[in-house]
Amino acid sequence: PVQAAAEGQEPLNVPLHVHIEVMLEEIAVISARLQQMEQAEQSPAKRKELRKIGKAVRAMQLEFDPCNEGEVMTMFRKISQYAKAMQPA
């Protein structure tokens, strides 16, 4: 159900709080992965860029109204796209 919503399909009847919990977990995972990438990066410019992206991702958890289903689902899809992009090839 949550994956269907992330992929733009019509979600099943999942409580809003479940979407929020999954989204916050994904933000934590993305942030941790970016931090790992930053620590492994040799280029100072690239490390700075990764740090900036991580900061922006963490800020996303404050950029939606948790009582507004439309905002939650929009942010959920956005975070899911980040999560897909962060998956190893």
Buried (B, 14 or more C-beta within 10 A) or exposed (E): BBEEBBEEEEBEEEEBEEBBEBBBEBBEBBBEBBEEBBEEBEEEEEBEBBBEBBEEBBEBBEEBEBEEEEEBBEBBBBBBEBBEEBEEE
